[in-house]
Amino acid sequence: MPHNLSLLPEPVRRLETVANQPFSEAWAKKYLRNLAEQDDRIEVLKHSEIASEVATTLKQTLRTTSLQAWGRTEALLSQEMIRHQIDPELIDPWEVAKDTHTIYQTALSAYAQQIPPAKFSTKIARDLGKIRQNYTANDPRVIGFISMQFHYGGQILLNLTPPAQQESLSAYFKVIDDHLYMPLQRAYQAAAEYAYDAPQLQAVQKLLPLSSEIATKIAERVMQMYPNYQSDAGRLSDTNVQISSVRDIEMFQVYLWVCVLENNISAIQQELFPLCVMLYPRLKVRWELVRQLIHLLGIEIRSRLEPQQAAYFVPYYKSLRAMFSPEVLPDEKL
């Protein structure tokens, strides 16, 4: 009569379950499995300890880092402030440095605690949205200075980070860049005005989860089309340039979402276009490249939406193409 395993003592039950293989082999496998699990626990603990040490060290440099970032931003864009006739009173360098210090302190704390970047993004979104809103309230073009200040701050901190930890830490800094470059809070606020089944909202919602995939595909295509292209930041194949390229393509998408949801072109006219005119020439990004990006974005939008959904994007996309056309922004004048 077969044993009722549930009635047997635990050691006997284990022996019964491995009766089809040598007991010593089963024990050895179990021992190695436990050892591997212990190694994983040690590795997680070790990584957490290293992250905490890195965060503590970088926090001590934040005051200096914020000031250095402002110095870089001013060197890059001080002439643009005069050229675009932006009131310098709208940008208080001490206030900007303070905001940079606060946000990066929060990011480093999240990294030290190993809070996943996605969760950190949710946690910090409102604070970054407020910062963005405060600085753009009187003149949306100010976002160019603010976004570059934070971007340079992150770059300086990464350069002070041991190479083995740079990739994991950069994911937290990317969250900051994304929320400052992209009008995400503005898109959320506009979306909140719609009924759930509104066709404009559904069109945007269909594209939203695809935005990173679309941006990556376009960035790779542009890299293939311009294999020898080099901006101020490096070649298109460089990791940092790829990250910036994907972010910029996502940024263009979010601005189009805002236009569709707000039912006007003001987000692109008042914010995106001046931002690009202010930054791209300084960073040696050619308009030909930007036009190619916009062209490929139009193809992606049409291929991923039903015709009636894509129709909501058409007027704003056409305006976007016209604003960045060779007649408006010829490369030879850069």
C-alpha positions in Angstrom: 0.0 0.0 0.0 1.5 3.4 -0.9 2.4 5.9 1.8 0.2 8.8 2.7 3.0 11.4 2.5 1.0 14.0 4.5 1.1 11.7 7.5 4.9 11.1 7.4 7.4 13.2 9.4 9.0 16.0 7.4 12.5 14.4 7.0 10.8 11.2 5.8 8.6 13.1 3.3 11.6 14.8 1.9 13.3 11.4 1.5 10.3 9.9 -0.2 10.0 12.8 -2.7 13.6 12.3 -3.9 13.4 8.5 -4.0 13.9 8.5 -7.7 17.4 10.0 -7.5 20.3 9.4 -5.2 19.8 11.1 -1.8 23.3 12.6 -1.9 22.7 14.3 -5.2 19.4 15.8 -4.0 21.1 17.1 -0.9 24.0 18.6 -2.9 21.6 20.4 -5.2 19.6 21.7 -2.2 22.8 22.9 -0.6 24.0 24.7 -3.7 20.6 26.2 -4.2 20.7 27.6 -0.6 24.2 28.9 -1.2 23.1 30.7 -4.4 20.2 32.3 -2.6 22.6 33.4 0.1 24.9 34.9 -2.5 22.0 36.8 -4.0 21.1 38.2 -0.6 24.7 39.2 0.0 24.9 40.8 -3.5 21.7 42.8 -2.9 22.9 43.9 0.6 26.3 44.8 -0.9 24.8 46.8 -3.7 22.5 48.6 -1.2 25.5 49.4 1.0 27.5 50.7 -2.0 24.5 52.8 -3.2 24.2 54.3 0.3 27.9 55.2 0.4 27.8 56.7 -3.1 24.7 58.8 -2.2 26.2 60.0 1.0 29.4 61.2 -0.8 27.5 62.9 -3.6 25.1 64.7 -1.2 28.2 66.4 0.3 29.0 67.8 -3.1 25.5 69.1 -3.9 26.1 72.7 -3.0 29.2 72.9 -5.2 27.5 70.9 -8.0 24.5 73.2 -8.1 26.7 76.2 -8.5 28.9 74.5 -11.1 25.8 73.5 -13.1 24.6 77.1 -13.1 27.9 78.3 -14.3 27.7 75.9 -17.3 24.1 76.9 -18.0 25.0 80.6 -18.0 28.0 80.0 -20.2 25.8 78.1 -22.7 22.7 80.4 -22.6 23.5 83.9 -21.3 23.7 85.3 -24.9 20.4 83.5 -25.7 18.7 85.3 -22.8 19.7 88.6 -24.5 18.9 87.4 -28.0 15.4 86.1 -27.0 14.8 89.2 -24.8 14.0 87.1 -21.7 13.7 89.2 -18.5 16.7 88.1 -16.3 14.6 88.9 -13.3 12.6 85.8 -14.0 15.6 83.6 -13.3 17.1 83.8 -9.8 20.3 81.7 -9.9 20.2 81.1 -6.1 16.6 79.9 -6.2 17.4 77.6 -9.2 20.5 76.3 -7.4 18.4 75.7 -4.3 15.7 73.7 -6.3 18.5 71.7 -7.9 20.0 70.9 -4.6 16.6 69.8 -3.1 15.6 67.6 -6.0 18.9 65.8 -6.4 19.0 65.3 -2.6 15.7 63.5 -2.9 17.0 61.5 -5.9 20.1 60.4 -4.1 18.1 59.4 -1.0 15.8 57.2 -3.3 18.9 55.7 -4.9 20.4 54.9 -1.4 17.2 53.2 -0.4 17.1 51.4 -3.7 13.6 52.7 -4.4 12.8 51.6 -8.0 13.2 54.5 -10.5 9.6 54.1 -11.6 8.4 54.5 -8.0 10.7 57.5 -7.6 9.2 59.0 -10.7 5.7 58.8 -9.2 7.0 60.2 -5.9 8.8 63.2 -7.4 6.5 64.0 -10.3 4.4 66.6 -8.4 7.4 68.5 -7.1 9.0 68.6 -10.5 5.7 69.7 -12.0 5.5 72.6 -9.5 9.0 73.7 -10.3 8.3 73.6 -14.0 5.1 75.5 -13.6 6.6 78.1 -11.3 9.4 79.0 -13.7 7.3 79.0 -16.9 4.3 80.9 -15.4 5.5 84.3 -16.7 7.6 83.2 -19.6 7.5 79.5 -20.9 10.9 80.0 -22.5 12.6 80.0 -19.1 12.3 76.2 -19.1 15.4 76.1 -21.3 17.5 77.5 -18.5 15.9 75.4 -15.8 16.1 72.1 -17.7 19.8 72.6 -18.6 20.6 73.6 -15.0 19.2 70.3 -13.8 20.7 68.3 -16.7 24.2 69.7 -16.0 23.8 69.0 -12.3 23.1 65.4 -13.1 26.1 65.1 -15.4 28.5 66.6 -12.9 27.2 64.1 -10.2 27.5 61.2 -12.6 31.1 62.2 -13.3 31.8 62.0 -9.6 30.2 58.5 -9.4 32.3 55.3 -9.6 31.8 53.8 -13.1 30.2 50.6 -11.8 27.4 52.6 -10.2 26.8 55.2 -13.0 24.3 53.3 -15.0 22.0 52.5 -12.1 22.2 56.1 -10.7 21.6 57.6 -14.1 18.1 56.0 -14.2 17.1 58.3 -11.3 18.6 61.4 -13.0 16.7 60.5 -16.2 13.5 60.8 -14.3 14.4 64.4 -13.4 15.4 65.3 -17.0 12.2 63.8 -18.4 9.8 65.7 -16.0 11.6 69.0 -16.7 11.9 68.7 -20.5 8.5 67.3 -21.0 5.2 69.0 -20.0 3.9 65.9 -18.4 1.9 67.6 -15.6 0.3 69.9 -18.2 -0.7 66.8 -20.2 -2.2 65.2 -17.1 -4.2 68.3 -16.3 -5.5 68.6 -19.8 -6.5 64.9 -19.8 -8.4 65.3 -16.6 -10.9 67.6 -18.4 -12.1 64.8 -20.7 -14.6 62.1 -20.2 -12.9 58.7 -20.1 -14.3 57.7 -23.5 -13.5 61.0 -25.3 -11.9 60.1 -28.7 -9.1 62.7 -28.3 -8.2 61.2 -24.9 -8.3 57.6 -26.3 -6.0 58.6 -29.1 -3.4 60.0 -26.7 -3.8 57.0 -24.4 -3.1 54.6 -27.2 0.2 56.4 -28.0 1.2 57.0 -24.4 2.5 53.4 -23.6 4.3 53.3 -27.0 6.2 56.6 -26.6 9.5 55.1 -25.5 9.3 52.4 -28.2 8.6 55.0 -30.8 11.4 57.2 -29.6 13.9 54.4 -29.6 12.9 53.2 -33.0 13.3 56.8 -34.5 16.6 57.4 -32.7 18.0 54.1 -34.1 16.8 55.0 -37.6 18.3 58.5 -37.5 21.6 57.0 -36.3 21.6 54.7 -39.3 20.9 57.6 -41.6 23.6 59.8 -40.2 26.4 57.4 -39.1 29.1 60.2 -39.1 27.0 62.9 -37.5 28.4 64.5 -34.4 26.9 67.2 -32.1 28.5 69.0 -29.3 27.7 66.1 -27.0 29.3 63.5 -29.3 28.3 61.0 -32.0 24.8 59.7 -32.3 26.0 56.2 -31.3 27.4 57.4 -28.0 25.3 56.2 -25.0 24.7 59.7 -23.6 23.7 61.1 -27.0 21.3 58.1 -27.5 19.7 58.8 -24.2 19.3 62.5 -25.0 17.9 61.7 -28.5 15.3 59.3 -27.1 14.3 61.9 -24.5 13.9 64.6 -27.1 11.8 62.5 -29.4 9.6 61.6 -26.4 9.4 65.3 -25.6 8.1 66.1 -29.1 5.5 63.4 -28.6 4.3 64.9 -25.3 4.0 68.4 -26.7 1.8 67.0 -29.5 -0.3 65.2 -26.9 -0.8 68.5 -25.0 -1.8 70.3 -28.2 -4.4 67.6 -29.0 -5.8 67.7 -25.4 -5.8 71.5 -25.1 -7.1 71.8 -28.7 -4.6 74.5 -29.6 -1.0 74.9 -30.7 0.2 77.2 -27.9 2.4 74.6 -26.1 4.5 74.1 -29.3 4.5 77.8 -30.2 5.3 79.3 -26.8 7.5 76.6 -25.3 8.8 73.8 -27.6 9.8 75.9 -30.5 11.7 78.6 -28.5 13.3 75.8 -26.4 14.7 74.2 -29.5 15.8 77.5 -31.1 17.6 78.3 -27.8 19.3 75.0 -27.2 19.9 73.1 -30.5 22.2 75.6 -32.2 24.3 76.0 -29.0 24.6 72.2 -28.8 25.4 72.0 -32.5 22.3 70.0 -33.4 21.5 70.5 -37.1 17.9 71.4 -38.1 18.1 68.8 -40.8 18.3 66.1 -38.1 15.4 67.6 -36.3 13.3 67.7 -39.5 14.1 64.0 -40.0 13.0 63.3 -36.5 9.7 65.1 -37.0 9.1 63.3 -40.4 9.7 59.9 -38.8 7.4 60.8 -35.9 4.6 61.5 -38.3 5.0 58.1 -39.9 4.9 56.4 -36.5 1.8 58.3 -35.4 -0.1 57.4 -38.6 1.0 53.7 -38.4 -0.1 53.2 -34.8 -3.5 55.0 -34.8 -6.7 54.5 -36.6 -7.2 57.2 -39.3 -9.9 59.0 -37.3 -7.6 59.0 -34.3 -4.6 60.3 -36.3 -6.8 63.1 -37.6 -6.7 64.8 -34.2 -2.9 65.1 -34.5 -2.8 66.3 -38.2 -3.3 70.1 -37.7 -0.7 70.3 -34.9 1.8 68.0 -36.7 1.5 70.1 -39.9 2.2 73.2 -37.8 5.1 71.5 -36.2 6.6 70.6 -39.6 6.1 74.1 -40.9 7.8 75.8 -37.9 10.9 73.6 -38.4 10.9 73.8 -42.2 14.1 74.8 -44.1 12.3 78.1 -45.0 12.1 79.0 -41.3 15.3 77.3 -40.0 17.9 76.8 -42.7 21.0 74.8 -41.6 23.4 77.2 -43.2 22.5 80.0 -40.8 23.5 78.0 -37.7 
